[in-house]
Amino acid sequence: MGIAANLVVYREVCSACHSLDRIAWRNLVGVSHTVDEVKAMAEEVEYEDGPNDQGEMFQRPSVGSDRV
C-alpha cells in the first residue's frame, strides 16, 4: 500500500483516536502528494480562526501551513 493510500486509511479509520497535529498540509507535498492534490484535500477542511474586526471567531478554508 502506498503512502497516499495510507493517508486515506488514516483519515477514515485512525484519525478518530490518533492525531496528525504536528503535520502541516505542506509537509505532504513531494512525499505522498503533489501540490495540487494537497491543495484539493486542504480545501475540504475548514478551521476556526479569528477573532475578526468584530471580535468573533470564524471558519476559513485551510492553507498549507495549517496542521492536518
mmJSON file of the N, C-alpha and C atoms, coordinates in Angstrom:
{"data_MODEL":{"atom_site":{
"group_PDB":["ATOM","ATOM","ATOM","ATOM","ATOM","ATOM","ATOM","ATOM","ATOM","ATOM","ATOM","ATOM","ATOM","ATOM","ATOM","ATOM","ATOM","ATOM","ATOM","ATOM","ATOM","ATOM","ATOM","ATOM","ATOM","ATOM","ATOM","ATOM","ATOM","ATOM","ATOM","ATOM","ATOM","ATOM","ATOM","ATOM","ATOM","ATOM","ATOM","ATOM","ATOM","ATOM","ATOM","ATOM","ATOM","ATOM","ATOM","ATOM","ATOM","ATOM","ATOM","ATOM","ATOM","ATOM","ATOM","ATOM","ATOM","ATOM","ATOM","ATOM","ATOM","ATOM","ATOM","ATOM","ATOM","ATOM","ATOM","ATOM","ATOM","ATOM","ATOM","ATOM","ATOM","ATOM","ATOM","ATOM","ATOM","ATOM","ATOM","ATOM","ATOM","ATOM","ATOM","ATOM","ATOM","ATOM","ATOM","ATOM","ATOM","ATOM","ATOM","ATOM","ATOM","ATOM","ATOM","ATOM","ATOM","ATOM","ATOM","ATOM","ATOM","ATOM","ATOM","ATOM","ATOM","ATOM","ATOM","ATOM","ATOM","ATOM","ATOM","ATOM","ATOM","ATOM","ATOM","ATOM","ATOM","ATOM","ATOM","ATOM","ATOM","ATOM","ATOM","ATOM","ATOM","ATOM","ATOM","ATOM","ATOM","ATOM","ATOM","ATOM","ATOM","ATOM","ATOM","ATOM","ATOM","ATOM","ATOM","ATOM","ATOM","ATOM","ATOM","ATOM","ATOM","ATOM","ATOM","ATOM","ATOM","ATOM","ATOM","ATOM","ATOM","ATOM","ATOM","ATOM","ATOM","ATOM","ATOM","ATOM","ATOM","ATOM","ATOM","ATOM","ATOM","ATOM","ATOM","ATOM","ATOM","ATOM","ATOM","ATOM","ATOM","ATOM","ATOM","ATOM","ATOM","ATOM","ATOM","ATOM","ATOM","ATOM","ATOM","ATOM","ATOM","ATOM","ATOM","ATOM","ATOM","ATOM","ATOM","ATOM","ATOM","ATOM","ATOM","ATOM","ATOM","ATOM","ATOM","ATOM","ATOM","ATOM","ATOM","ATOM"],
"id":[1,2,3,4,5,6,7,8,9,10,11,12,13,14,15,16,17,18,19,20,21,22,23,24,25,26,27,28,29,30,31,32,33,34,35,36,37,38,39,40,41,42,43,44,45,46,47,48,49,50,51,52,53,54,55,56,57,58,59,60,61,62,63,64,65,66,67,68,69,70,71,72,73,74,75,76,77,78,79,80,81,82,83,84,85,86,87,88,89,90,91,92,93,94,95,96,97,98,99,100,101,102,103,104,105,106,107,108,109,110,111,112,113,114,115,116,117,118,119,120,121,122,123,124,125,126,127,128,129,130,131,132,133,134,135,136,137,138,139,140,141,142,143,144,145,146,147,148,149,150,151,152,153,154,155,156,157,158,159,160,161,162,163,164,165,166,167,168,169,170,171,172,173,174,175,176,177,178,179,180,181,182,183,184,185,186,187,188,189,190,191,192,193,194,195,196,197,198,199,200,201,202,203,204],
"type_symbol":["N","C","C","N","C","C","N","C","C","N","C","C","N","C","C","N","C","C","N","C","C","N","C","C","N","C","C","N","C","C","N","C","C","N","C","C","N","C","C","N","C","C","N","C","C","N","C","C","N","C","C","N","C","C","N","C","C","N","C","C","N","C","C","N","C","C","N","C","C","N","C","C","N","C","C","N","C","C","N","C","C","N","C","C","N","C","C","N","C","C","N","C","C","N","C","C","N","C","C","N","C","C","N","C","C","N","C","C","N","C","C","N","C","C","N","C","C","N","C","C","N","C","C","N","C","C","N","C","C","N","C","C","N","C","C","N","C","C","N","C","C","N","C","C","N","C","C","N","C","C","N","C","C","N","C","C","N","C","C","N","C","C","N","C","C","N","C","C","N","C","C","N","C","C","N","C","C","N","C","C","N","C","C","N","C","C","N","C","C","N","C","C","N","C","C","N","C","C","N","C","C","N","C","C"],
"label_atom_id":["N","CA","C","N","CA","C","N","CA","C","N","CA","C","N","CA","C","N","CA","C","N","CA","C","N","CA","C","N","CA","C","N","CA","C","N","CA","C","N","CA","C","N","CA","C","N","CA","C","N","CA","C","N","CA","C","N","CA","C","N","CA","C","N","CA","C","N","CA","C","N","CA","C","N","CA","C","N","CA","C","N","CA","C","N","CA","C","N","CA","C","N","CA","C","N","CA","C","N","CA","C","N","CA","C","N","CA","C","N","CA","C","N","CA","C","N","CA","C","N","CA","C","N","CA","C","N","CA","C","N","CA","C","N","CA","C","N","CA","C","N","CA","C","N","CA","C","N","CA","C","N","CA","C","N","CA","C","N","CA","C","N","CA","C","N","CA","C","N","CA","C","N","CA","C","N","CA","C","N","CA","C","N","CA","C","N","CA","C","N","CA","C","N","CA","C","N","CA","C","N","CA","C","N","CA","C","N","CA","C","N","CA","C","N","CA","C","N","CA","C","N","CA","C","N","CA","C","N","CA","C","N","CA","C","N","CA","C"],
"label_alt_id":[null,null,null,null,null,null,null,null,null,null,null,null,null,null,null,null,null,null,null,null,null,null,null,null,null,null,null,null,null,null,null,null,null,null,null,null,null,null,null,null,null,null,null,null,null,null,null,null,null,null,null,null,null,null,null,null,null,null,null,null,null,null,null,null,null,null,null,null,null,null,null,null,null,null,null,null,null,null,null,null,null,null,null,null,null,null,null,null,null,null,null,null,null,null,null,null,null,null,null,null,null,null,null,null,null,null,null,null,null,null,null,null,null,null,null,null,null,null,null,null,null,null,null,null,null,null,null,null,null,null,null,null,null,null,null,null,null,null,null,null,null,null,null,null,null,null,null,null,null,null,null,null,null,null,null,null,null,null,null,null,null,null,null,null,null,null,null,null,null,null,null,null,null,null,null,null,null,null,null,null,null,null,null,null,null,null,null,null,null,null,null,null,null,null,null,null,null,null,null,null,null,null,null,null],
"label_comp_id":["MET","MET","MET","GLY","GLY","GLY","ILE","ILE","ILE","ALA","ALA","ALA","ALA","ALA","ALA","ASN","ASN","ASN","LEU","LEU","LEU","VAL","VAL","VAL","VAL","VAL","VAL","TYR","TYR","TYR","ARG","ARG","ARG","GLU","GLU","GLU","VAL","VAL","VAL","CYS","CYS","CYS","SER","SER","SER","ALA","ALA","ALA","CYS","CYS","CYS","HIS","HIS","HIS","SER","SER","SER","LEU","LEU","LEU","ASP","ASP","ASP","ARG","ARG","ARG","ILE","ILE","ILE","ALA","ALA","ALA","TRP","TRP","TRP","ARG","ARG","ARG","ASN","ASN","ASN","LEU","LEU","LEU","VAL","VAL","VAL","GLY","GLY","GLY","VAL","VAL","VAL","SER","SER","SER","HIS","HIS","HIS","THR","THR","THR","VAL","VAL","VAL","ASP","ASP","ASP","GLU","GLU","GLU","VAL","VAL","VAL","LYS","LYS","LYS","ALA","ALA","ALA","MET","MET","MET","ALA","ALA","ALA","GLU","GLU","GLU","GLU","GLU","GLU","VAL","VAL","VAL","GLU","GLU","GLU","TYR","TYR","TYR","GLU","GLU","GLU","ASP","ASP","ASP","GLY","GLY","GLY","PRO","PRO","PRO","ASN","ASN","ASN","ASP","ASP","ASP","GLN","GLN","GLN","GLY","GLY","GLY","GLU","GLU","GLU","MET","MET","MET","PHE","PHE","PHE","GLN","GLN","GLN","ARG","ARG","ARG","PRO","PRO","PRO","SER","SER","SER","VAL","VAL","VAL","GLY","GLY","GLY","SER","SER","SER","ASP","ASP","ASP","ARG","ARG","ARG","VAL","VAL","VAL"],
"label_asym_id":["A","A","A","A","A","A","A","A","A","A","A","A","A","A","A","A","A","A","A","A","A","A","A","A","A","A","A","A","A","A","A","A","A","A","A","A","A","A","A","A","A","A","A","A","A","A","A","A","A","A","A","A","A","A","A","A","A","A","A","A","A","A","A","A","A","A","A","A","A","A","A","A","A","A","A","A","A","A","A","A","A","A","A","A","A","A","A","A","A","A","A","A","A","A","A","A","A","A","A","A","A","A","A","A","A","A","A","A","A","A","A","A","A","A","A","A","A","A","A","A","A","A","A","A","A","A","A","A","A","A","A","A","A","A","A","A","A","A","A","A","A","A","A","A","A","A","A","A","A","A","A","A","A","A","A","A","A","A","A","A","A","A","A","A","A","A","A","A","A","A","A","A","A","A","A","A","A","A","A","A","A","A","A","A","A","A","A","A","A","A","A","A","A","A","A","A","A","A","A","A","A","A","A","A"],
"label_entity_id":["1","1","1","1","1","1","1","1","1","1","1","1","1","1","1","1","1","1","1","1","1","1","1","1","1","1","1","1","1","1","1","1","1","1","1","1","1","1","1","1","1","1","1","1","1","1","1","1","1","1","1","1","1","1","1","1","1","1","1","1","1","1","1","1","1","1","1","1","1","1","1","1","1","1","1","1","1","1","1","1","1","1","1","1","1","1","1","1","1","1","1","1","1","1","1","1","1","1","1","1","1","1","1","1","1","1","1","1","1","1","1","1","1","1","1","1","1","1","1","1","1","1","1","1","1","1","1","1","1","1","1","1","1","1","1","1","1","1","1","1","1","1","1","1","1","1","1","1","1","1","1","1","1","1","1","1","1","1","1","1","1","1","1","1","1","1","1","1","1","1","1","1","1","1","1","1","1","1","1","1","1","1","1","1","1","1","1","1","1","1","1","1","1","1","1","1","1","1","1","1","1","1","1","1"],
"label_seq_id":[1,1,1,2,2,2,3,3,3,4,4,4,5,5,5,6,6,6,7,7,7,8,8,8,9,9,9,10,10,10,11,11,11,12,12,12,13,13,13,14,14,14,15,15,15,16,16,16,17,17,17,18,18,18,19,19,19,20,20,20,21,21,21,22,22,22,23,23,23,24,24,24,25,25,25,26,26,26,27,27,27,28,28,28,29,29,29,30,30,30,31,31,31,32,32,32,33,33,33,34,34,34,35,35,35,36,36,36,37,37,37,38,38,38,39,39,39,40,40,40,41,41,41,42,42,42,43,43,43,44,44,44,45,45,45,46,46,46,47,47,47,48,48,48,49,49,49,50,50,50,51,51,51,52,52,52,53,53,53,54,54,54,55,55,55,56,56,56,57,57,57,58,58,58,59,59,59,60,60,60,61,61,61,62,62,62,63,63,63,64,64,64,65,65,65,66,66,66,67,67,67,68,68,68],
"pdbx_PDB_ins_code":[null,null,null,null,null,null,null,null,null,null,null,null,null,null,null,null,null,null,null,null,null,null,null,null,null,null,null,null,null,null,null,null,null,null,null,null,null,null,null,null,null,null,null,null,null,null,null,null,null,null,null,null,null,null,null,null,null,null,null,null,null,null,null,null,null,null,null,null,null,null,null,null,null,null,null,null,null,null,null,null,null,null,null,null,null,null,null,null,null,null,null,null,null,null,null,null,null,null,null,null,null,null,null,null,null,null,null,null,null,null,null,null,null,null,null,null,null,null,null,null,null,null,null,null,null,null,null,null,null,null,null,null,null,null,null,null,null,null,null,null,null,null,null,null,null,null,null,null,null,null,null,null,null,null,null,null,null,null,null,null,null,null,null,null,null,null,null,null,null,null,null,null,null,null,null,null,null,null,null,null,null,null,null,null,null,null,null,null,null,null,null,null,null,null,null,null,null,null,null,null,null,null,null,null],
"Cartn_x":[0.854,0.0,0.901,0.599,1.395,1.064,1.889,1.696,0.362,-0.008,-1.279,-2.453,-2.408,-3.472,-3.484,-2.323,-2.253,-2.896,-2.767,-3.393,-4.91,-5.438,-6.889,-7.334,-6.603,-6.932,-6.864,-5.826,-5.709,-6.938,-7.309,-8.429,-9.746,-9.932,-11.2,-11.264,-10.129,-10.131,-9.361,-8.119,-7.217,-7.43,-7.898,-7.99,-8.983,-9.852,-10.791,-10.05,-8.905,-8.152,-6.746,-6.202,-4.806,-4.716,-3.925,-3.821,-2.569,-2.678,-1.511,-1.282,-1.503,-1.483,-0.116,0.908,2.227,2.613,1.732,1.988,1.142,1.79,1.076,0.772,-0.258,-0.614,0.599,1.392,2.538,3.588,3.601,4.563,4.283,3.087,2.731,3.208,3.52,3.942,5.291,5.34,6.573,6.832,6.093,6.245,5.181,3.948,2.85,1.906,1.966,1.025,1.712,1.072,1.542,0.968,1.451,0.949,-0.549,-0.982,-2.411,-3.267,-2.768,-3.514,-3.667,-2.591,-2.643,-3.597,-3.549,-4.473,-5.918,-6.198,-7.565,-8.015,-7.161,-7.519,-7.709,-6.814,-6.888,-8.148,-8.589,-9.786,-11.05,-11.003,-12.161,-12.316,-11.294,-11.283,-11.346,-12.159,-12.219,-11.676,-11.094,-10.52,-11.136,-11.235,-11.701,-10.548,-10.825,-9.807,-10.405,-9.592,-10.105,-9.355,-9.854,-11.134,-11.044,-12.212,-12.277,-12.404,-12.689,-12.766,-13.883,-14.89,-15.986,-15.735,-14.574,-14.226,-14.797,-15.298,-15.913,-14.986,-15.074,-14.343,-15.089,-14.374,-14.996,-14.322,-14.974,-14.448,-13.782,-12.651,-11.957,-11.394,-11.185,-10.55,-9.116,-8.627,-7.264,-6.255,-5.04,-3.906,-2.767,-1.726,-0.645,0.023,0.027,0.693,-0.192,-1.496,-2.377,-2.027,-2.26,-1.997,-3.1,-2.714,-3.666,-4.613],
"Cartn_y":[-1.17,0.0,1.235,2.199,3.411,4.414,5.432,6.452,7.164,7.475,8.163,7.312,6.022,5.129,5.04,5.058,5.039,6.281,7.423,8.639,8.502,7.864,7.633,6.76,5.69,4.81,5.597,6.397,7.211,8.097,8.82,9.762,9.057,7.852,7.143,6.294,5.85,4.918,5.476,5.751,6.057,7.43,8.394,9.767,9.934,8.965,9.047,9.045,8.375,8.271,8.861,8.99,9.393,10.666,11.607,12.914,13.042,13.876,14.301,15.789,16.216,17.639,18.309,17.545,18.135,18.136,17.643,17.573,18.63,19.507,20.518,19.951,20.511,20.059,20.132,21.184,21.36,20.266,19.589,18.513,17.291,17.196,16.057,16.224,17.469,17.75,17.093,16.329,15.665,14.362,14.091,12.839,11.846,12.306,11.415,12.017,13.343,14.021,15.165,15.603,16.784,18.029,19.18,20.445,20.556,20.239,20.349,19.394,18.178,17.211,17.702,18.248,18.747,19.931,20.836,21.977,21.496,20.504,19.977,19.352,18.584,17.962,19.021,19.997,21.029,21.88,22.093,22.898,22.255,20.96,20.251,20.469,21.061,21.215,22.698,23.029,24.411,24.47,25.616,25.832,27.068,27.025,28.204,29.194,30.427,31.468,32.712,33.69,34.935,35.359,36.329,36.994,37.985,38.262,39.248,40.652,41.637,43.024,43.238,42.347,42.44,41.586,40.968,40.158,38.754,38.314,36.992,36.011,34.784,33.711,33.358,32.837,32.496,31.279,30.639,29.482,29.963,29.364,29.685,28.417,28.413,27.254,27.1,25.887,25.654,26.111,26.357,26.717,25.743,25.784,24.816,24.745,25.828,25.83,25.296,25.084,24.513,23.056,22.617,21.22,20.321,19.134,18.159,17.789],
"Cartn_z":[0.0,0.0,0.0,-0.866,-0.966,0.122,0.223,1.249,1.077,-0.16,-0.401,0.076,-0.181,0.276,1.796,2.399,3.866,4.471,3.809,4.311,4.286,3.266,3.188,4.355,4.626,5.748,7.054,7.211,8.427,8.599,7.543,7.638,7.942,7.412,7.578,8.849,9.359,10.49,11.688,11.495,12.613,13.232,12.439,12.932,14.077,14.279,15.395,16.738,16.787,18.046,17.967,16.764,16.609,15.782,16.243,15.623,14.754,13.732,12.961,13.217,14.454,14.773,14.624,14.395,14.171,12.689,11.842,10.407,9.702,8.951,8.176,6.788,6.158,4.804,3.884,3.99,3.092,3.259,4.426,4.64,3.78,3.213,2.367,0.925,0.532,-0.844,-1.118,-2.18,-2.578,-1.85,-0.791,-0.047,-0.492,-0.467,-0.829,-1.864,-2.044,-2.925,-3.668,-4.752,-5.474,-4.806,-5.208,-4.67,-4.921,-6.14,-6.469,-5.647,-5.407,-4.599,-3.159,-2.605,-1.229,-1.133,-2.109,-2.106,-2.148,-2.984,-3.093,-1.774,-1.137,0.142,1.225,1.261,2.285,2.13,0.905,0.668,1.235,1.491,2.044,3.548,4.174,5.627,5.977,6.979,7.462,8.882,9.213,10.535,11.172,12.482,13.195,13.295,13.002,13.023,13.662,13.873,14.402,15.64,16.27,16.026,14.869,14.257,13.185,13.798,12.972,13.46,14.473,14.453,15.41,16.651,16.726,17.878,17.852,16.687,16.566,15.865,16.287,15.623,14.339,13.342,12.069,11.456,10.505,9.79,8.507,8.162,6.925,6.321,4.99,4.349,4.843,4.874,5.336,4.298,4.773,3.932,4.227,3.423,3.555,4.91,5.649,6.961,8.08,7.803,8.821,9.068,10.271,10.638,10.141,9.694,9.193,10.299],
"occupancy":[1.0,1.0,1.0,1.0,1.0,1.0,1.0,1.0,1.0,1.0,1.0,1.0,1.0,1.0,1.0,1.0,1.0,1.0,1.0,1.0,1.0,1.0,1.0,1.0,1.0,1.0,1.0,1.0,1.0,1.0,1.0,1.0,1.0,1.0,1.0,1.0,1.0,1.0,1.0,1.0,1.0,1.0,1.0,1.0,1.0,1.0,1.0,1.0,1.0,1.0,1.0,1.0,1.0,1.0,1.0,1.0,1.0,1.0,1.0,1.0,1.0,1.0,1.0,1.0,1.0,1.0,1.0,1.0,1.0,1.0,1.0,1.0,1.0,1.0,1.0,1.0,1.0,1.0,1.0,1.0,1.0,1.0,1.0,1.0,1.0,1.0,1.0,1.0,1.0,1.0,1.0,1.0,1.0,1.0,1.0,1.0,1.0,1.0,1.0,1.0,1.0,1.0,1.0,1.0,1.0,1.0,1.0,1.0,1.0,1.0,1.0,1.0,1.0,1.0,1.0,1.0,1.0,1.0,1.0,1.0,1.0,1.0,1.0,1.0,1.0,1.0,1.0,1.0,1.0,1.0,1.0,1.0,1.0,1.0,1.0,1.0,1.0,1.0,1.0,1.0,1.0,1.0,1.0,1.0,1.0,1.0,1.0,1.0,1.0,1.0,1.0,1.0,1.0,1.0,1.0,1.0,1.0,1.0,1.0,1.0,1.0,1.0,1.0,1.0,1.0,1.0,1.0,1.0,1.0,1.0,1.0,1.0,1.0,1.0,1.0,1.0,1.0,1.0,1.0,1.0,1.0,1.0,1.0,1.0,1.0,1.0,1.0,1.0,1.0,1.0,1.0,1.0,1.0,1.0,1.0,1.0,1.0,1.0,1.0,1.0,1.0,1.0,1.0,1.0],
"B_iso_or_equiv":[0.0,0.0,0.0,0.0,0.0,0.0,0.0,0.0,0.0,0.0,0.0,0.0,0.0,0.0,0.0,0.0,0.0,0.0,0.0,0.0,0.0,0.0,0.0,0.0,0.0,0.0,0.0,0.0,0.0,0.0,0.0,0.0,0.0,0.0,0.0,0.0,0.0,0.0,0.0,0.0,0.0,0.0,0.0,0.0,0.0,0.0,0.0,0.0,0.0,0.0,0.0,0.0,0.0,0.0,0.0,0.0,0.0,0.0,0.0,0.0,0.0,0.0,0.0,0.0,0.0,0.0,0.0,0.0,0.0,0.0,0.0,0.0,0.0,0.0,0.0,0.0,0.0,0.0,0.0,0.0,0.0,0.0,0.0,0.0,0.0,0.0,0.0,0.0,0.0,0.0,0.0,0.0,0.0,0.0,0.0,0.0,0.0,0.0,0.0,0.0,0.0,0.0,0.0,0.0,0.0,0.0,0.0,0.0,0.0,0.0,0.0,0.0,0.0,0.0,0.0,0.0,0.0,0.0,0.0,0.0,0.0,0.0,0.0,0.0,0.0,0.0,0.0,0.0,0.0,0.0,0.0,0.0,0.0,0.0,0.0,0.0,0.0,0.0,0.0,0.0,0.0,0.0,0.0,0.0,0.0,0.0,0.0,0.0,0.0,0.0,0.0,0.0,0.0,0.0,0.0,0.0,0.0,0.0,0.0,0.0,0.0,0.0,0.0,0.0,0.0,0.0,0.0,0.0,0.0,0.0,0.0,0.0,0.0,0.0,0.0,0.0,0.0,0.0,0.0,0.0,0.0,0.0,0.0,0.0,0.0,0.0,0.0,0.0,0.0,0.0,0.0,0.0,0.0,0.0,0.0,0.0,0.0,0.0,0.0,0.0,0.0,0.0,0.0,0.0],
"pdbx_formal_charge":[null,null,null,null,null,null,null,null,null,null,null,null,null,null,null,null,null,null,null,null,null,null,null,null,null,null,null,null,null,null,null,null,null,null,null,null,null,null,null,null,null,null,null,null,null,null,null,null,null,null,null,null,null,null,null,null,null,null,null,null,null,null,null,null,null,null,null,null,null,null,null,null,null,null,null,null,null,null,null,null,null,null,null,null,null,null,null,null,null,null,null,null,null,null,null,null,null,null,null,null,null,null,null,null,null,null,null,null,null,null,null,null,null,null,null,null,null,null,null,null,null,null,null,null,null,null,null,null,null,null,null,null,null,null,null,null,null,null,null,null,null,null,null,null,null,null,null,null,null,null,null,null,null,null,null,null,null,null,null,null,null,null,null,null,null,null,null,null,null,null,null,null,null,null,null,null,null,null,null,null,null,null,null,null,null,null,null,null,null,null,null,null,null,null,null,null,null,null,null,null,null,null,null,null],
"auth_seq_id":[1,1,1,2,2,2,3,3,3,4,4,4,5,5,5,6,6,6,7,7,7,8,8,8,9,9,9,10,10,10,11,11,11,12,12,12,13,13,13,14,14,14,15,15,15,16,16,16,17,17,17,18,18,18,19,19,19,20,20,20,21,21,21,22,22,22,23,23,23,24,24,24,25,25,25,26,26,26,27,27,27,28,28,28,29,29,29,30,30,30,31,31,31,32,32,32,33,33,33,34,34,34,35,35,35,36,36,36,37,37,37,38,38,38,39,39,39,40,40,40,41,41,41,42,42,42,43,43,43,44,44,44,45,45,45,46,46,46,47,47,47,48,48,48,49,49,49,50,50,50,51,51,51,52,52,52,53,53,53,54,54,54,55,55,55,56,56,56,57,57,57,58,58,58,59,59,59,60,60,60,61,61,61,62,62,62,63,63,63,64,64,64,65,65,65,66,66,66,67,67,67,68,68,68],
"auth_comp_id":["MET","MET","MET","GLY","GLY","GLY","ILE","ILE","ILE","ALA","ALA","ALA","ALA","ALA","ALA","ASN","ASN","ASN","LEU","LEU","LEU","VAL","VAL","VAL","VAL","VAL","VAL","TYR","TYR","TYR","ARG","ARG","ARG","GLU","GLU","GLU","VAL","VAL","VAL","CYS","CYS","CYS","SER","SER","SER","ALA","ALA","ALA","CYS","CYS","CYS","HIS","HIS","HIS","SER","SER","SER","LEU","LEU","LEU","ASP","ASP","ASP","ARG","ARG","ARG","ILE","ILE","ILE","ALA","ALA","ALA","TRP","TRP","TRP","ARG","ARG","ARG","ASN","ASN","ASN","LEU","LEU","LEU","VAL","VAL","VAL","GLY","GLY","GLY","VAL","VAL","VAL","SER","SER","SER","HIS","HIS","HIS","THR","THR","THR","VAL","VAL","VAL","ASP","ASP","ASP","GLU","GLU","GLU","VAL","VAL","VAL","LYS","LYS","LYS","ALA","ALA","ALA","MET","MET","MET","ALA","ALA","ALA","GLU","GLU","GLU","GLU","GLU","GLU","VAL","VAL","VAL","GLU","GLU","GLU","TYR","TYR","TYR","GLU","GLU","GLU","ASP","ASP","ASP","GLY","GLY","GLY","PRO","PRO","PRO","ASN","ASN","ASN","ASP","ASP","ASP","GLN","GLN","GLN","GLY","GLY","GLY","GLU","GLU","GLU","MET","MET","MET","PHE","PHE","PHE","GLN","GLN","GLN","ARG","ARG","ARG","PRO","PRO","PRO","SER","SER","SER","VAL","VAL","VAL","GLY","GLY","GLY","SER","SER","SER","ASP","ASP","ASP","ARG","ARG","ARG","VAL","VAL","VAL"],
"auth_asym_id":["A","A","A","A","A","A","A","A","A","A","A","A","A","A","A","A","A","A","A","A","A","A","A","A","A","A","A","A","A","A","A","A","A","A","A","A","A","A","A","A","A","A","A","A","A","A","A","A","A","A","A","A","A","A","A","A","A","A","A","A","A","A","A","A","A","A","A","A","A","A","A","A","A","A","A","A","A","A","A","A","A","A","A","A","A","A","A","A","A","A","A","A","A","A","A","A","A","A","A","A","A","A","A","A","A","A","A","A","A","A","A","A","A","A","A","A","A","A","A","A","A","A","A","A","A","A","A","A","A","A","A","A","A","A","A","A","A","A","A","A","A","A","A","A","A","A","A","A","A","A","A","A","A","A","A","A","A","A","A","A","A","A","A","A","A","A","A","A","A","A","A","A","A","A","A","A","A","A","A","A","A","A","A","A","A","A","A","A","A","A","A","A","A","A","A","A","A","A","A","A","A","A","A","A"],
"auth_atom_id":["N","CA","C","N","CA","C","N","CA","C","N","CA","C","N","CA","C","N","CA","C","N","CA","C","N","CA","C","N","CA","C","N","CA","C","N","CA","C","N","CA","C","N","CA","C","N","CA","C","N","CA","C","N","CA","C","N","CA","C","N","CA","C","N","CA","C","N","CA","C","N","CA","C","N","CA","C","N","CA","C","N","CA","C","N","CA","C","N","CA","C","N","CA","C","N","CA","C","N","CA","C","N","CA","C","N","CA","C","N","CA","C","N","CA","C","N","CA","C","N","CA","C","N","CA","C","N","CA","C","N","CA","C","N","CA","C","N","CA","C","N","CA","C","N","CA","C","N","CA","C","N","CA","C","N","CA","C","N","CA","C","N","CA","C","N","CA","C","N","CA","C","N","CA","C","N","CA","C","N","CA","C","N","CA","C","N","CA","C","N","CA","C","N","CA","C","N","CA","C","N","CA","C","N","CA","C","N","CA","C","N","CA","C","N","CA","C","N","CA","C","N","CA","C","N","CA","C","N","CA","C","N","CA","C","N","CA","C"],
"pdbx_PDB_model_num":[1,1,1,1,1,1,1,1,1,1,1,1,1,1,1,1,1,1,1,1,1,1,1,1,1,1,1,1,1,1,1,1,1,1,1,1,1,1,1,1,1,1,1,1,1,1,1,1,1,1,1,1,1,1,1,1,1,1,1,1,1,1,1,1,1,1,1,1,1,1,1,1,1,1,1,1,1,1,1,1,1,1,1,1,1,1,1,1,1,1,1,1,1,1,1,1,1,1,1,1,1,1,1,1,1,1,1,1,1,1,1,1,1,1,1,1,1,1,1,1,1,1,1,1,1,1,1,1,1,1,1,1,1,1,1,1,1,1,1,1,1,1,1,1,1,1,1,1,1,1,1,1,1,1,1,1,1,1,1,1,1,1,1,1,1,1,1,1,1,1,1,1,1,1,1,1,1,1,1,1,1,1,1,1,1,1,1,1,1,1,1,1,1,1,1,1,1,1,1,1,1,1,1,1]
}}}
